[in-house]
Amino acid sequence: MTPMTLPRAIAIATVALLVGVGIDLLVGLPTGRAVLLGLGGCVGIIVVSKWLGKVWLQRPEDYYERERALRGGESGPAVHDAEAEHG
């Protein structure tokens, strides 16, 4: 099974949206509005989740180096063991 790529996901979402709107126009069922509302809700959840992850969950790449510098260059035993193995 091939992994889902962004262009493929956009194509699938576009087809689903067009089918839902087409059903709404031809039959008069409220599925087109439900499809638009569902798609908008999903996109909103994804955007807010990604933003929240970057703002609240992710740490900068040099987080541990800054923590070590704030503590006066001290490092725990795990760091000493890792340094001994590499060099």
Biopython code that builds the backbone (N, CA, C, O; Angstrom):
import numpy as np
from Bio.PDB.StructureBuilder import StructureBuilder

atoms = [
    (1, "MET", "N", (0.839, -1.170, 0.000)),
    (1, "MET", "CA", (0.000, 0.000, 0.000)),
    (1, "MET", "C", (0.887, 1.236, 0.000)),
    (1, "MET", "O", (1.833, 1.325, 0.782)),
    (2, "THR", "N", (0.588, 2.177, -0.864)),
    (2, "THR", "CA", (1.418, 3.377, -0.967)),
    (2, "THR", "C", (1.000, 4.404, 0.078)),
    (2, "THR", "O", (-0.180, 4.497, 0.419)),
    (3, "PRO", "N", (1.953, 5.174, 0.588)),
    (3, "PRO", "CA", (1.603, 6.186, 1.585)),
    (3, "PRO", "C", (0.813, 7.330, 0.956)),
    (3, "PRO", "O", (0.943, 7.609, -0.236)),
    (4, "MET", "N", (0.001, 7.981, 1.766)),
    (4, "MET", "CA", (-0.810, 9.093, 1.302)),
    (4, "MET", "C", (0.072, 10.327, 1.165)),
    (4, "MET", "O", (0.718, 10.750, 2.124)),
    (5, "THR", "N", (0.094, 10.900, -0.039)),
    (5, "THR", "CA", (0.844, 12.125, -0.267)),
    (5, "THR", "C", (-0.116, 13.305, -0.236)),
    (5, "THR", "O", (-1.327, 13.125, -0.369)),
    (6, "LEU", "N", (0.409, 14.494, -0.064)),
    (6, "LEU", "CA", (-0.432, 15.680, 0.021)),
    (6, "LEU", "C", (-1.249, 15.905, -1.251)),
    (6, "LEU", "O", (-2.449, 16.159, -1.151)),
    (7, "PRO", "N", (-0.649, 15.822, -2.450)),
    (7, "PRO", "CA", (-1.466, 16.014, -3.652)),
    (7, "PRO", "C", (-2.577, 14.965, -3.783)),
    (7, "PRO", "O", (-3.679, 15.275, -4.236)),
    (8, "ARG", "N", (-2.287, 13.756, -3.395)),
    (8, "ARG", "CA", (-3.306, 12.700, -3.468)),
    (8, "ARG", "C", (-4.436, 12.965, -2.467)),
    (8, "ARG", "O", (-5.609, 12.771, -2.784)),
    (9, "ALA", "N", (-4.080, 13.404, -1.274)),
    (9, "ALA", "CA", (-5.088, 13.719, -0.261)),
    (9, "ALA", "C", (-5.957, 14.891, -0.705)),
    (9, "ALA", "O", (-7.171, 14.879, -0.498)),
    (10, "ILE", "N", (-5.345, 15.896, -1.313)),
    (10, "ILE", "CA", (-6.113, 17.038, -1.815)),
    (10, "ILE", "C", (-7.048, 16.602, -2.936)),
    (10, "ILE", "O", (-8.190, 17.057, -3.007)),
    (11, "ALA", "N", (-6.568, 15.725, -3.808)),
    (11, "ALA", "CA", (-7.416, 15.235, -4.897)),
    (11, "ALA", "C", (-8.614, 14.450, -4.353)),
    (11, "ALA", "O", (-9.736, 14.630, -4.827)),
    (12, "ILE", "N", (-8.388, 13.595, -3.376)),
    (12, "ILE", "CA", (-9.479, 12.809, -2.782)),
    (12, "ILE", "C", (-10.483, 13.731, -2.092)),
    (12, "ILE", "O", (-11.692, 13.545, -2.231)),
    (13, "ALA", "N", (-9.988, 14.727, -1.348)),
    (13, "ALA", "CA", (-10.882, 15.668, -0.669)),
    (13, "ALA", "C", (-11.683, 16.487, -1.676)),
    (13, "ALA", "O", (-12.860, 16.769, -1.454)),
    (14, "THR", "N", (-11.050, 16.865, -2.776)),
    (14, "THR", "CA", (-11.738, 17.638, -3.812)),
    (14, "THR", "C", (-12.842, 16.820, -4.452)),
    (14, "THR", "O", (-13.946, 17.325, -4.659)),
    (15, "VAL", "N", (-12.564, 15.565, -4.768)),
    (15, "VAL", "CA", (-13.578, 14.688, -5.364)),
    (15, "VAL", "C", (-14.738, 14.490, -4.389)),
    (15, "VAL", "O", (-15.899, 14.544, -4.794)),
    (16, "ALA", "N", (-14.439, 14.263, -3.125)),
    (16, "ALA", "CA", (-15.498, 14.080, -2.131)),
    (16, "ALA", "C", (-16.349, 15.336, -1.998)),
    (16, "ALA", "O", (-17.572, 15.255, -1.882)),
    (17, "LEU", "N", (-15.708, 16.484, -2.014)),
    (17, "LEU", "CA", (-16.433, 17.748, -1.927)),
    (17, "LEU", "C", (-17.330, 17.954, -3.141)),
    (17, "LEU", "O", (-18.486, 18.352, -2.997)),
    (18, "LEU", "N", (-16.808, 17.687, -4.330)),
    (18, "LEU", "CA", (-17.602, 17.854, -5.553)),
    (18, "LEU", "C", (-18.777, 16.885, -5.603)),
    (18, "LEU", "O", (-19.868, 17.256, -6.036)),
    (19, "VAL", "N", (-18.564, 15.663, -5.168)),
    (19, "VAL", "CA", (-19.665, 14.691, -5.134)),
    (19, "VAL", "C", (-20.736, 15.145, -4.145)),
    (19, "VAL", "O", (-21.928, 15.079, -4.449)),
    (20, "GLY", "N", (-20.323, 15.602, -2.971)),
    (20, "GLY", "CA", (-21.286, 16.066, -1.976)),
    (20, "GLY", "C", (-22.078, 17.271, -2.449)),
    (20, "GLY", "O", (-23.294, 17.324, -2.264)),
    (21, "VAL", "N", (-21.410, 18.230, -3.051)),
    (21, "VAL", "CA", (-22.099, 19.414, -3.567)),
    (21, "VAL", "C", (-22.990, 19.038, -4.740)),
    (21, "VAL", "O", (-24.091, 19.570, -4.881)),
    (22, "GLY", "N", (-22.519, 18.118, -5.588)),
    (22, "GLY", "CA", (-23.344, 17.662, -6.714)),
    (22, "GLY", "C", (-24.624, 16.994, -6.247)),
    (22, "GLY", "O", (-25.690, 17.230, -6.815)),
    (23, "ILE", "N", (-24.532, 16.174, -5.230)),
    (23, "ILE", "CA", (-25.734, 15.534, -4.677)),
    (23, "ILE", "C", (-26.677, 16.596, -4.123)),
    (23, "ILE", "O", (-27.894, 16.508, -4.290)),
    (24, "ASP", "N", (-26.105, 17.598, -3.465)),
    (24, "ASP", "CA", (-26.934, 18.664, -2.909)),
    (24, "ASP", "C", (-27.675, 19.409, -4.017)),
    (24, "ASP", "O", (-28.859, 19.713, -3.872)),
    (25, "LEU", "N", (-27.004, 19.700, -5.101)),
    (25, "LEU", "CA", (-27.630, 20.445, -6.199)),
    (25, "LEU", "C", (-28.652, 19.607, -6.957)),
    (25, "LEU", "O", (-29.703, 20.116, -7.346)),
    (26, "LEU", "N", (-28.357, 18.334, -7.170)),
    (26, "LEU", "CA", (-29.253, 17.488, -7.975)),
    (26, "LEU", "C", (-30.464, 16.992, -7.186)),
    (26, "LEU", "O", (-31.580, 16.983, -7.705)),
    (27, "VAL", "N", (-30.254, 16.591, -5.969)),
    (27, "VAL", "CA", (-31.316, 15.940, -5.205)),
    (27, "VAL", "C", (-31.953, 16.900, -4.205)),
    (27, "VAL", "O", (-33.102, 16.707, -3.809)),
    (28, "GLY", "N", (-31.237, 17.905, -3.806)),
    (28, "GLY", "CA", (-31.773, 18.832, -2.823)),
    (28, "GLY", "C", (-31.500, 18.419, -1.392)),
    (28, "GLY", "O", (-32.024, 19.026, -0.458)),
    (29, "LEU", "N", (-30.692, 17.404, -1.213)),
    (29, "LEU", "CA", (-30.328, 16.981, 0.145)),
    (29, "LEU", "C", (-29.290, 17.947, 0.718)),
    (29, "LEU", "O", (-28.502, 18.513, -0.040)),
    (30, "PRO", "N", (-29.272, 18.141, 2.000)),
    (30, "PRO", "CA", (-28.332, 19.094, 2.597)),
    (30, "PRO", "C", (-26.918, 18.534, 2.785)),
    (30, "PRO", "O", (-26.179, 19.006, 3.649)),
    (31, "THR", "N", (-26.542, 17.547, 1.994)),
    (31, "THR", "CA", (-25.226, 16.933, 2.189)),
    (31, "THR", "C", (-24.095, 17.854, 1.772)),
    (31, "THR", "O", (-23.006, 17.778, 2.341)),
    (32, "GLY", "N", (-24.321, 18.720, 0.796)),
    (32, "GLY", "CA", (-23.253, 19.626, 0.359)),
    (32, "GLY", "C", (-22.811, 20.552, 1.464)),
    (32, "GLY", "O", (-21.617, 20.771, 1.665)),
    (33, "ARG", "N", (-23.774, 21.096, 2.179)),
    (33, "ARG", "CA", (-23.427, 21.964, 3.302)),
    (33, "ARG", "C", (-22.758, 21.177, 4.411)),
    (33, "ARG", "O", (-21.841, 21.672, 5.066)),
    (34, "ALA", "N", (-23.210, 19.967, 4.619)),
    (34, "ALA", "CA", (-22.585, 19.129, 5.649)),
    (34, "ALA", "C", (-21.147, 18.779, 5.257)),
    (34, "ALA", "O", (-20.254, 18.736, 6.104)),
    (35, "VAL", "N", (-20.938, 18.530, 3.965)),
    (35, "VAL", "CA", (-19.581, 18.224, 3.494)),
    (35, "VAL", "C", (-18.681, 19.435, 3.691)),
    (35, "VAL", "O", (-17.556, 19.302, 4.173)),
    (36, "LEU", "N", (-19.172, 20.617, 3.322)),
    (36, "LEU", "CA", (-18.366, 21.827, 3.495)),
    (36, "LEU", "C", (-18.077, 22.098, 4.976)),
    (36, "LEU", "O", (-16.955, 22.450, 5.342)),
    (37, "LEU", "N", (-19.087, 21.932, 5.813)),
    (37, "LEU", "CA", (-18.901, 22.143, 7.239)),
    (37, "LEU", "C", (-17.919, 21.118, 7.824)),
    (37, "LEU", "O", (-17.063, 21.474, 8.633)),
    (38, "GLY", "N", (-18.041, 19.864, 7.422)),
    (38, "GLY", "CA", (-17.131, 18.827, 7.898)),
    (38, "GLY", "C", (-15.707, 19.056, 7.438)),
    (38, "GLY", "O", (-14.761, 18.896, 8.209)),
    (39, "LEU", "N", (-15.555, 19.436, 6.165)),
    (39, "LEU", "CA", (-14.217, 19.707, 5.628)),
    (39, "LEU", "C", (-13.593, 20.900, 6.338)),
    (39, "LEU", "O", (-12.420, 20.867, 6.709)),
    (40, "GLY", "N", (-14.385, 21.956, 6.526)),
    (40, "GLY", "CA", (-13.876, 23.130, 7.232)),
    (40, "GLY", "C", (-13.504, 22.814, 8.668)),
    (40, "GLY", "O", (-12.495, 23.303, 9.176)),
    (41, "GLY", "N", (-14.315, 22.001, 9.320)),
    (41, "GLY", "CA", (-14.005, 21.604, 10.690)),
    (41, "GLY", "C", (-12.720, 20.796, 10.788)),
    (41, "GLY", "O", (-11.904, 21.014, 11.683)),
    (42, "CYS", "N", (-12.549, 19.867, 9.864)),
    (42, "CYS", "CA", (-11.327, 19.048, 9.868)),
    (42, "CYS", "C", (-10.091, 19.897, 9.612)),
    (42, "CYS", "O", (-9.072, 19.746, 10.286)),
    (43, "VAL", "N", (-10.189, 20.794, 8.627)),
    (43, "VAL", "CA", (-9.053, 21.671, 8.332)),
    (43, "VAL", "C", (-8.756, 22.557, 9.541)),
    (43, "VAL", "O", (-7.594, 22.773, 9.885)),
    (44, "GLY", "N", (-9.808, 23.069, 10.186)),
    (44, "GLY", "CA", (-9.608, 23.902, 11.365)),
    (44, "GLY", "C", (-8.931, 23.156, 12.500)),
    (44, "GLY", "O", (-8.033, 23.689, 13.151)),
    (45, "ILE", "N", (-9.357, 21.925, 12.737)),
    (45, "ILE", "CA", (-8.746, 21.124, 13.794)),
    (45, "ILE", "C", (-7.268, 20.869, 13.495)),
    (45, "ILE", "O", (-6.427, 20.948, 14.390)),
    (46, "ILE", "N", (-6.960, 20.565, 12.249)),
    (46, "ILE", "CA", (-5.565, 20.302, 11.870)),
    (46, "ILE", "C", (-4.711, 21.549, 12.040)),
    (46, "ILE", "O", (-3.611, 21.480, 12.588)),
    (47, "VAL", "N", (-5.215, 22.696, 11.568)),
    (47, "VAL", "CA", (-4.443, 23.936, 11.661)),
    (47, "VAL", "C", (-4.208, 24.322, 13.119)),
    (47, "VAL", "O", (-3.089, 24.668, 13.497)),
    (48, "VAL", "N", (-5.256, 24.262, 13.935)),
    (48, "VAL", "CA", (-5.111, 24.618, 15.350)),
    (48, "VAL", "C", (-4.181, 23.634, 16.064)),
    (48, "VAL", "O", (-3.377, 24.046, 16.901)),
    (49, "SER", "N", (-4.279, 22.354, 15.748)),
    (49, "SER", "CA", (-3.417, 21.355, 16.387)),
    (49, "SER", "C", (-1.955, 21.564, 16.028)),
    (49, "SER", "O", (-1.084, 21.472, 16.892)),
    (50, "LYS", "N", (-1.682, 21.844, 14.764)),
    (50, "LYS", "CA", (-0.294, 22.086, 14.357)),
    (50, "LYS", "C", (0.255, 23.347, 15.024)),
    (50, "LYS", "O", (1.399, 23.364, 15.478)),
    (51, "TRP", "N", (-0.564, 24.403, 15.081)),
    (51, "TRP", "CA", (-0.128, 25.638, 15.719)),
    (51, "TRP", "C", (0.130, 25.401, 17.207)),
    (51, "TRP", "O", (1.152, 25.832, 17.741)),
    (52, "LEU", "N", (-0.789, 24.723, 17.865)),
    (52, "LEU", "CA", (-0.639, 24.449, 19.288)),
    (52, "LEU", "C", (0.598, 23.590, 19.558)),
    (52, "LEU", "O", (1.301, 23.804, 20.545)),
    (53, "GLY", "N", (0.862, 22.624, 18.684)),
    (53, "GLY", "CA", (2.043, 21.786, 18.840)),
    (53, "GLY", "C", (3.329, 22.590, 18.732)),
    (53, "GLY", "O", (4.277, 22.356, 19.480)),
    (54, "LYS", "N", (3.361, 23.538, 17.801)),
    (54, "LYS", "CA", (4.573, 24.349, 17.641)),
    (54, "LYS", "C", (4.750, 25.328, 18.786)),
    (54, "LYS", "O", (5.870, 25.557, 19.242)),
    (55, "VAL", "N", (3.653, 25.909, 19.253)),
    (55, "VAL", "CA", (3.739, 26.926, 20.291)),
    (55, "VAL", "C", (3.951, 26.309, 21.672)),
    (55, "VAL", "O", (4.730, 26.828, 22.471)),
    (56, "TRP", "N", (3.264, 25.208, 21.955)),
    (56, "TRP", "CA", (3.218, 24.700, 23.315)),
    (56, "TRP", "C", (4.065, 23.445, 23.524)),
    (56, "TRP", "O", (4.679, 23.301, 24.581)),
    (57, "LEU", "N", (4.116, 22.543, 22.560)),
    (57, "LEU", "CA", (4.751, 21.248, 22.779)),
    (57, "LEU", "C", (6.203, 21.178, 22.330)),
    (57, "LEU", "O", (7.035, 20.604, 23.032)),
    (58, "GLN", "N", (6.522, 21.747, 21.182)),
    (58, "GLN", "CA", (7.879, 21.610, 20.657)),
    (58, "GLN", "C", (8.845, 22.509, 21.408)),
    (58, "GLN", "O", (8.508, 23.617, 21.825)),
    (59, "ARG", "N", (10.048, 21.997, 21.564)),
    (59, "ARG", "CA", (11.109, 22.774, 22.179)),
    (59, "ARG", "C", (12.131, 23.119, 21.116)),
    (59, "ARG", "O", (12.251, 22.406, 20.120)),
    (60, "PRO", "N", (12.870, 24.199, 21.309)),
    (60, "PRO", "CA", (13.908, 24.552, 20.334)),
    (60, "PRO", "C", (14.973, 23.463, 20.251)),
    (60, "PRO", "O", (15.146, 22.675, 21.182)),
    (61, "GLU", "N", (15.672, 23.429, 19.142)),
    (61, "GLU", "CA", (16.683, 22.387, 18.940)),
    (61, "GLU", "C", (17.797, 22.463, 19.971)),
    (61, "GLU", "O", (18.352, 21.433, 20.354)),
    (62, "ASP", "N", (18.131, 23.655, 20.425)),
    (62, "ASP", "CA", (19.215, 23.800, 21.391)),
    (62, "ASP", "C", (18.701, 23.868, 22.829)),
    (62, "ASP", "O", (19.369, 24.444, 23.688)),
    (63, "TYR", "N", (17.558, 23.305, 23.105)),
    (63, "TYR", "CA", (16.941, 23.359, 24.436)),
    (63, "TYR", "C", (17.866, 22.766, 25.503)),
    (63, "TYR", "O", (18.077, 23.377, 26.551)),
    (64, "TYR", "N", (18.405, 21.603, 25.242)),
    (64, "TYR", "CA", (19.231, 20.938, 26.259)),
    (64, "TYR", "C", (20.563, 21.647, 26.459)),
    (64, "TYR", "O", (21.090, 21.668, 27.571)),
    (65, "GLU", "N", (21.113, 22.227, 25.402)),
    (65, "GLU", "CA", (22.354, 22.979, 25.547)),
    (65, "GLU", "C", (22.122, 24.224, 26.393)),
    (65, "GLU", "O", (22.957, 24.575, 27.227)),
    (66, "ARG", "N", (20.997, 24.890, 26.183)),
    (66, "ARG", "CA", (20.686, 26.075, 26.973)),
    (66, "ARG", "C", (20.446, 25.705, 28.436)),
    (66, "ARG", "O", (20.879, 26.427, 29.334)),
    (67, "GLU", "N", (19.767, 24.600, 28.679)),
    (67, "GLU", "CA", (19.544, 24.155, 30.051)),
    (67, "GLU", "C", (20.876, 23.857, 30.735)),
    (67, "GLU", "O", (21.070, 24.208, 31.899)),
    (68, "ARG", "N", (21.785, 23.216, 30.024)),
    (68, "ARG", "CA", (23.089, 22.889, 30.587)),
    (68, "ARG", "C", (23.872, 24.167, 30.892)),
    (68, "ARG", "O", (24.544, 24.254, 31.920)),
    (69, "ALA", "N", (23.786, 25.157, 29.999)),
    (69, "ALA", "CA", (24.494, 26.418, 30.215)),
    (69, "ALA", "C", (23.916, 27.173, 31.413)),
    (69, "ALA", "O", (24.659, 27.806, 32.163)),
    (70, "LEU", "N", (22.607, 27.110, 31.594)),
    (70, "LEU", "CA", (21.986, 27.783, 32.733)),
    (70, "LEU", "C", (22.386, 27.140, 34.052)),
    (70, "LEU", "O", (22.435, 27.811, 35.083)),
    (71, "ARG", "N", (22.670, 25.854, 34.023)),
    (71, "ARG", "CA", (23.065, 25.145, 35.246)),
    (71, "ARG", "C", (24.564, 25.198, 35.481)),
    (71, "ARG", "O", (25.074, 24.520, 36.373)),
    (72, "GLY", "N", (25.255, 25.974, 34.716)),
    (72, "GLY", "CA", (26.689, 26.130, 34.927)),
    (72, "GLY", "C", (27.521, 25.068, 34.249)),
    (72, "GLY", "O", (28.618, 24.757, 34.714)),
    (73, "GLY", "N", (27.033, 24.506, 33.169)),
    (73, "GLY", "CA", (27.798, 23.525, 32.426)),
    (73, "GLY", "C", (27.748, 22.131, 32.991)),
    (73, "GLY", "O", (28.432, 21.238, 32.490)),
    (74, "GLU", "N", (26.952, 21.919, 34.026)),
    (74, "GLU", "CA", (26.850, 20.583, 34.608)),
    (74, "GLU", "C", (26.050, 19.685, 33.678)),
    (74, "GLU", "O", (25.111, 20.127, 33.016)),
    (75, "SER", "N", (26.431, 18.444, 33.641)),
    (75, "SER", "CA", (25.659, 17.476, 32.867)),
    (75, "SER", "C", (25.518, 16.213, 33.698)),
    (75, "SER", "O", (26.366, 15.891, 34.530)),
    (76, "GLY", "N", (24.443, 15.519, 33.452)),
    (76, "GLY", "CA", (24.162, 14.315, 34.224)),
    (76, "GLY", "C", (25.038, 13.156, 33.829)),
    (76, "GLY", "O", (25.804, 13.262, 32.871)),
    (77, "PRO", "N", (24.946, 12.035, 34.549)),
    (77, "PRO", "CA", (25.773, 10.864, 34.256)),
    (77, "PRO", "C", (25.502, 10.276, 32.881)),
    (77, "PRO", "O", (26.403, 9.695, 32.277)),
    (78, "ALA", "N", (24.285, 10.413, 32.375)),
    (78, "ALA", "CA", (23.982, 9.858, 31.057)),
    (78, "ALA", "C", (24.779, 10.575, 29.974)),
    (78, "ALA", "O", (25.201, 9.949, 29.002)),
    (79, "VAL", "N", (24.991, 11.885, 30.130)),
    (79, "VAL", "CA", (25.761, 12.640, 29.154)),
    (79, "VAL", "C", (27.218, 12.218, 29.215)),
    (79, "VAL", "O", (27.863, 12.080, 28.176)),
    (80, "HIS", "N", (27.753, 12.007, 30.428)),
    (80, "HIS", "CA", (29.140, 11.568, 30.557)),
    (80, "HIS", "C", (29.335, 10.195, 29.911)),
    (80, "HIS", "O", (30.348, 9.971, 29.247)),
    (81, "ASP", "N", (28.401, 9.290, 30.089)),
    (81, "ASP", "CA", (28.506, 7.965, 29.482)),
    (81, "ASP", "C", (28.463, 8.061, 27.960)),
    (81, "ASP", "O", (29.218, 7.371, 27.276)),
    (82, "ALA", "N", (27.592, 8.904, 27.427)),
    (82, "ALA", "CA", (27.485, 9.052, 25.978)),
    (82, "ALA", "C", (28.736, 9.668, 25.414)),
    (82, "ALA", "O", (29.187, 9.267, 24.341)),
    (83, "GLU", "N", (29.330, 10.658, 26.124)),
    (83, "GLU", "CA", (30.561, 11.269, 25.645)),
    (83, "GLU", "C", (31.719, 10.286, 25.688)),
    (83, "GLU", "O", (32.588, 10.315, 24.817)),
    (84, "ALA", "N", (31.742, 9.421, 26.687)),
    (84, "ALA", "CA", (32.810, 8.429, 26.801)),
    (84, "ALA", "C", (32.741, 7.403, 25.663)),
    (84, "ALA", "O", (33.769, 6.941, 25.168)),
    (85, "GLU", "N", (31.526, 7.057, 25.263)),
    (85, "GLU", "CA", (31.376, 6.082, 24.177)),
    (85, "GLU", "C", (31.817, 6.641, 22.834)),
    (85, "GLU", "O", (32.373, 5.918, 22.008)),
    (86, "HIS", "N", (31.569, 7.927, 22.617)),
    (86, "HIS", "CA", (31.880, 8.540, 21.315)),
    (86, "HIS", "C", (33.288, 9.091, 21.228)),
    (86, "HIS", "O", (33.766, 9.356, 20.125)),
    (87, "GLY", "N", (33.936, 9.266, 22.290)),
    (87, "GLY", "CA", (35.184, 9.906, 22.057)),
    (87, "GLY", "C", (36.227, 9.728, 23.017)),
    (87, "GLY", "O", (37.320, 10.267, 22.848)),
]
sb = StructureBuilder()
sb.init_structure("model")
sb.init_model(0)
sb.init_chain("A")
sb.init_seg("    ")
for serial, (resi, resn, name, xyz) in enumerate(atoms, 1):
    if name == "N":
        sb.init_residue(resn, " ", resi, " ")
    sb.init_atom(name, np.array(xyz, "f"), 0.0, 1.0, " ", f" {name:<3s}", serial, name[0])
structure = sb.get_structure()
